[in-house]
Structure formats: C-alpha cells, structure tokens
C-alpha cells in the first residue's frame, strides 16, 4: 500500500506542477519527510497520509488508485 501511495503522490504532485517544498509546506511536514514518503523509504503513518491529502489537496481515494481492491474495501474507500 505504501508503494501505491508513494507512486500516486509523486504523480499527483508532478501533474499539479508543484515542488516538494510547496507540498510539504501545505502538508505541515518537512521536505525531507515528503521525499522519504514519495520514494517509498518511509513506513507510512496515518498522520503521513492525512498530511499528503492536505498537501496535495485531495482525498484518500485518489492516493489509493491501483491499490488492491480487498485493501480498499477494508479501508472503506
């Protein structure tokens, strides 16, 4: 799931033509933390996912695009 979220976060940020510093500032996290999340080198906490949603201006659903259907159902999205 972390890999899917990382891939989608990178793609969404790129599509919006935002820099990591911009998204990190909106999310209330450091650029380094965002970089670790986007690279898949950080085990995601609920707080990380909430911060990503805030920073990217999205809901959880788009971050989970491509995730296993069973996992999505388990999360209710």
Buried (B, 14 or more C-beta within 10 A) or exposed (E): BBEBBBBBBBEBBEEEEBEBEBBBBBBEBEBEBBEBBBEBEBEBEEEBBEBBBBBBEBEBEBBBEEBEEEEBEEEEE
